[in-house]
Amino acid sequence: MQEQEKKVDVEETVDTEYMLEPVPMNKRRSTYSQIMVWVGFGYCATGLFVGGTLAGYGGAPGLNLVDALLAIILGEGSLLIMTALLGIAAHKTGLNLSLISRYSYGSKGFIIPMAVMALLTLGWFSSIVGMIADIWGGFIDNPSGITVFSPASWGYEGVPDITLEVLIAVIFWGIVFTISAIRGISAIEKVAKVVCPLILLVAIIAGIGMINEGGGVGSFINKANELDGLGLGTGITAVVGSWVAGAVMGVDMFRFNKSVKAVWWCAAACFVFTNPLLNIVGYIGSVSAGQYNYVAWMMGFSVILALVAVFTWTTSLWTTDNSELYCNSLYTGPILDAVGVKVNRKVLVAICGILGTILGAIGFYQIFFANFINTLGAMAPPLCAPILADYYLVGRKKYDAKLLHKQPKWRWAGVISFIIGAGLGYYFQYVTPLPYNLPSGLFAMIVSVIIYYIIYKFMPDKKADKELMEEL
């Protein structure tokens, strides 16, 4: 009896998601499963939102068709390369983002970027829950007649009220996403395999329908070519900002890949096939139908189409929000472990799910989302710069699993280069724009990589690495 109880205790404490250790090769996932995860991960409403932004949705400045396509190609291409390079490092080491960051930020220094990522994923989770609740609120309407929270009364004019129906939808889907995220990577794969082929098909059909409503391809091209005023660099920043957190988060899923080829296929599934498609559909919808969100557009035709739209929207965002919670626990868990607090991953997922649901219920998406992704696009790319510079420029030999828990507390080259890069990203986005409208976030990341490589040699980091390599 005692032996059985001990066996249960051991099983409960096994870290099946490898929060604090590398993923062994015999625990890696199939390439097809991981590709479907990335299709679902990339299928996020922000892709449509960015397409609408490029089209000047709501009377704002926009980009003509050629510049919009160029912004999508350059922005998504940058995300593809950034994601794949981080993914290869994750695949080779089997480490999640928190653990691999220790080699370039230090055993305590990694807390800084991981705290940033924890806040970002929490913000994304609450935003996506809010997006889904908005759609359900539009579908159900407000038969109760009850308004729970009015943003306008707090000075946020033009922001829709949070009705009882929207609140119920936030709570319901927040609970569903939290429960499935608690189950880990296997649950994310199961959801993705079922919904991903369908959601891509619906998006393509909706895009064709919106072009036809606007008078056909010729009419769309003519209207698109009349747009101007946004600036190509700003457009690229918007594209990058919408998904840079996902690019960095990708490390936590790429560690389950079996090969470098699988890494490239997964990155392409998101940044070649899925997210660019949503950018284009959002752009088409805004130009042709005056609505970048094809789900809201479909709801105006019939009950059946409305049901299809709401179902597609909800399931497509399911894997994305699962990933936000899943990765959040992989940031907060190692942070707490580094300061001597032992917490179960499932408990962390539950806590983040509750907090995110509360934020979604008080209108985080409706009020803060636009500024949230702009700031994200400017300040988040430098976060991965020390990892890229250290792994590809300083040397991969130091990434030995035996040295994971022997890293110095602070890697000053990583901390300093990230802080400078994040500051530059914010400055060039909100204070003084770069010449030729160059994208602030990507520029800041490149600067951070250069700074890291230069100052690494003059910091204690180089000496520490030499001593650690001698131990091997």
N, C-alpha and C positions, 0 to 999 in steps of 0.2 A: 504493500500500500504506500509506504513511504517513497519507494523507488518510483512509483507512478506519479506521485505528487511532485517529486523532483524533476521528472521528465516534463511535466506540464509547465513547471516554473521555467525550465530551460527554454522550452519552445516559445513561451511568452516573451522572453528577453532576447531572443534571436533577432538581430537587426536584418530582416529580410529585404529592406530597402537600402541597406548599406549607407546609413547616414554618417557613420564615423569610420568607415573603412572602404578600401577599393572593391569594386565589383569583380569577382573572379570570372575568368573566361567561360567556365562551364555554367555560369548563371546569366550569360548574355541572352538577349531576346532575338527573335527572328527578324530579319530585315524587313519583310513584308509588314509585320505588326508595327514595327517602328515607323515605317513610311506612312502607314495609315494614321498613326498618332500625330505625325507632323502635318499631314493634310488637315486633320481636325484642329490641330494647334494653330495652324496658319489661317484657318477659316474663322476670322474674327470680325466683328462689326466695324472695327477701326479701319479695316481695308476699304470698306464702303465710305466711311467718314472721310478718309484721306482723298478718295476719288472725288467726293463732293467738294472738298477743300480746293483741289486742283482746278475744279470747274467753277470756282467762285460761287458756291452755293449760298443762297440768301442775298445775292447782290454784292458779295465781297469780290476783291480782285481775283482773277483766275489766270490760267495758262492756256494758250492755244493748243490744238491737238498735238502738234509735233513736240512742243516743249513739255506737254503733260506726259506723253509717252517717254520722252527722254528722262524726265524726272523719275518716272516709275522704273525705267531700265537701270539708271545709275543708282537710285536709292535701293532698289531690291537687289541689284548686283553687289552693292557694298555690304548689305546685310548677308547675302549668300556667302561672300568670301570671309567676312568676320565670323559668321556662324560656323562655317566649315573648319576654319583654322582652330577655333576654340574646341570644336567637336573632335578633331583629330587628336588634340592634346588629351581630351577626356577619354577617348577610346583607348589610346596608348597606355594611359595611367590607370584607368578605371575609377578615377576620383571624381566626386561631385564638385561643384563650384567652390563651396566653402573649404574643402580639403585641398584642392589644387591651388587655391589662393594663398595658402600658408607658405608656399615656396617663394612667392613674390611679395607678400605683405607681412609675413611673420605669424607666429602662433597666437599672438594677441592683435597684431595689426590688421589681420584679415577681418576682424570684427567691424572695422569701419565700412568697407565696401559691402559686407554682408548685411549690415544694418540698413544700408541704402536699399539693397535688393529686397530685404524683408518689407520695407515700407512700400516699395514699388509694387511688389506682388500683392500686397494687401490692398493697395489702391486699385490695381487691375481687377482683383476679384470683386470688390464692391462695385466697380464700374460695370462689369459684365452682368452681375446680378441686376443692377439697375437697368441696363439695356433690355434684358429679357423681361423684366417687370413692366417696362414702358410698353413693349409690344403687347403683352397680355392685357395691360390696362386699356390699350387702344382697341383690342379685340373684344374684351368684355364690356368696355365702357364703364360707366359709373352708376349702375342701377341703385346702389345704396344711397347715393347722394351725399356721402360723407367725405369730407376733405380732412385728412390727418395732419398734413403739413403744407403750408403755403409759402414757398420760397420768396414770392413777391412781397410778403409782409416783412421780410428781413432784408429787403433792398435788392433782391435778385429779380428784376423785372424781366418778363418774357419767359421765365422758367416755369413749366407746367406744374400744377399742384400734385402733391402725392396723395392720391385718393386711397380709400380703404382697400379697393381692389388691387391697386399697385402694391400697397404694403403687404397684402396677403401673398401676392405673387413673389415678392422679394423674399419673404420668410420661407415660403414653401421651397422655392428653387435653391435658396441658400442652404437649407437643410439637405436637400437631395445631393447637391454638389459636394457638400462636406462629407456626407456618408460615403459617397463613391470615392472621394479622394483619400479617405482614411484607409481604404482597401489597397491603395498603392498603384504601381505602374501596371499591374495586370488588369485592374478595373478600367484604367484609362484606355488600354489597348482594346478591350472588349467593346467599349462604347464606340471607339473610333472605327473599328472594322465594319460595324453595322451602318453608321450614318454617313461616313465620308463620301462614298460613291454617289449617294443620293443628293447631298447638298451641293456638290459641284455641278451636277446636271441641272438642278433647279436654278442656280445662279446664271448659267449660260442661257437657259430658256428665258429667264426674266430679262436679261440684257437685250436679247433679240426683241422681246415684246416691247420694251421701252423705246428702242430705236424705231420700231414700226409706229408706235403711238406718236412719236415726234415728227413723223413725215418721211421716214426712211433714212438710209445711209447718207444720201446727198444733203438732206436738210440738217442732219446731225453735224456733218463736216463743216457746213457753212456757219452754223451757230457756234461751233467750237472754235473756229478760226477767228471769230470776233472777240474772243476773250483775251484780256491782257491785264497787266498791272501787278501780278503776284511776284514774279522773279523766280528764275529757275532754281537758284540756290535755296530759297525758302521752300520751294516745292520739294526738293530733295530732302531737306531737313524734316519736312512733314512726313514724308514716306519713311525715312529712317526712324524718326521719333515714334512712329506708330508701332514699331516692332523691335526696337533696339533691346528692350528688356527681354523679349523672347529670344533674341540672338544670344544674349548672355546666359539666360536660363537654360538654353539648349544643352549646356554642359551636363546638366543633371539628367538628361535623357540619353545623350550620346554615349555616356559611360556604359550603357547597356548594348551598344552596337558591337557586332562581331568583326567588322573590318572597316578599313578606311573608305572603301567603295560604298559601304552602307551609310557612312557619314555623309558623303556627297549626295547620295540618293535622297536621304532624309532632308538635307538642307534644300535640295532642289524641289522637293515636294512642297515645301512651304514657300520658298522665295522665287521659284520659277513658275510653278503651276497654280498654286492656290492664292496667295496674297496678291500677286499682280492681277489675277483675274478679278478679284474683288475691287481693286483700285480702278480697273477699267470699267467694270459694271457700275460702280459708284459715279464715275465721271460721265458715262453714257446717260445714266438715269438723271443726273443733275442737269445736263444739257438738254436732253430730249423730253424728259417728263417732269422736270422741276423737282425731282425727289431722288436723292442719292441712295436712300434705303429701299431696296426693291421689295422688302417685306411689307413696309407701309404702303408701297404702291400696289402690291398684289391684293392687299386687304380692301382696296376700294372697288373691286370687281364683283366678287361673289363670296358666299359663305364658305364654299368648298375651297376656293383659292386662298381665302383667308386662313382656313385651317391648315392647309399645306404650308403656307408662309410661316405661320406661328410655330408649327411643328419643326420645320426646317431650321428656323432661327434658333429655337431653344436647343435642339440637339446639336447644331453646329457649334454653339458656344459651350456646350457641356464639356467637351474635352479641353477646351481652352481654360475654362475656369477650374477644372480638375487639376490641370497642370500648375496653375497659379498657387493653389493651396498646397499641392504636393511639394513644389519647389520651395515655398515659404518655410515649410517645416525643415527643409534641408539647409536653410540659412539660420533660422532661429535656434535649431537644435545644437549645431556645433558652436554657435555663439555662447549659449548657456553652458555647454560642456567646457568651453575654454575658461569660464569663470567659476567652474566647480559645481555647476548645477546640472543634475542628471534628470532629463525629462524624456518621456516616451514620445516617439514621433506622432503617434495617433492622437495623443493629447494635444500636441501643438497644432495639428491640423484642425482639431475640433475648436480650439480657442480662436485660431485665425478665422475659421469659418463663421463663428459667432460674431466676432468683431467686424468682419467684412459685411456680414448681413445687416448689422446695425448701421454701418456707414451707408450701405445701399438704401436702407429704409429712410434715411434722413436726406437723401437727394445728392449724394456725392457725385454720381454720374451726371445728373442734370445740371449741377451747379459748377463743378470743378473740372470736368473731363477735358475740355479743350485746352485749358492752361496746363493741365496735368501732362498731356502727351507732348506739348511743345517744350516744356521744361525738361521732360524726360529725354527728348531727342537731342537737347543741347548738352545736358550734364551727364547722362548715363554712358555714352560710348567710351569716355576715358577710363571708366571702371575696369574694362577688360584690357586696357593698354599694358599695364604691368605684367599681366599673365602672358600676353602675346610676346612682348619684348623679352621676358625672362625665358620662356620656353623655346622660342625660335632664334633669338639672337644671343642670349647668354649661354644657353646650352641645355640639352635635354637629358644629359647624363645625370644631372643633379636630381631629377625627378624619380628617384628610387624610393620604393615603398618603405624601405628600412629607415629612411631619413624623415618620413612624414612627421613623426612626433619628436624630432630632434631639432626642429627649426628654431632660430632665435626668436625672441618675443616680437621684435620689431624689425621689419625690412624697410629701412627708411627710403630707399629708392622707390619702392612701390607706393608707400603712403604719400610721399611728397609729389611724385609725378601725377598721381590720381587727383590730389587736391588742386594742384595747379591746372590740370586739364579740365576738371569740373568747373573751376572758376572762370577759365577762358571760355568754355562753352556757354556759360550763363552770360558773360560779358558780351560776347559777340552775337548772342541771340537777342538780348534785351537792351543793351546799352549802345554799342557801336557795331553796326553790321560789317561783315567782312567785304572787301572789294569783290566786285563781280557777283555779289550774292552767293558766295561760296557757303556750303552747309556748315554751320557752326560746330555741330556735334562731331562730325567726321574730322574736321580740321583740328579740333581740340584733341581727339583721340590720337591722330598722327603726331601732334606736338608732344603728347604724353609718352608715346613710344620712344621718341627721340630723347626726351628728357631722362627717361628711365635708363636708357642705354648709356647715356653720357655720365650721369651721376652715380650709377651703380659702381663704377670703378673707384670712385672716391669715397664711397660709404663703407661702413663696417660689413656690408652685405658680401662683398667679394671675398674678404678675409674669412668670414663665416663659412661660405661655400667651399673654400679651399680646405678648411679644417674638416668639414663634413665629408668631403670627397676622400680625404686621406683615411678617414675611418672605414670607408668602404673597401 
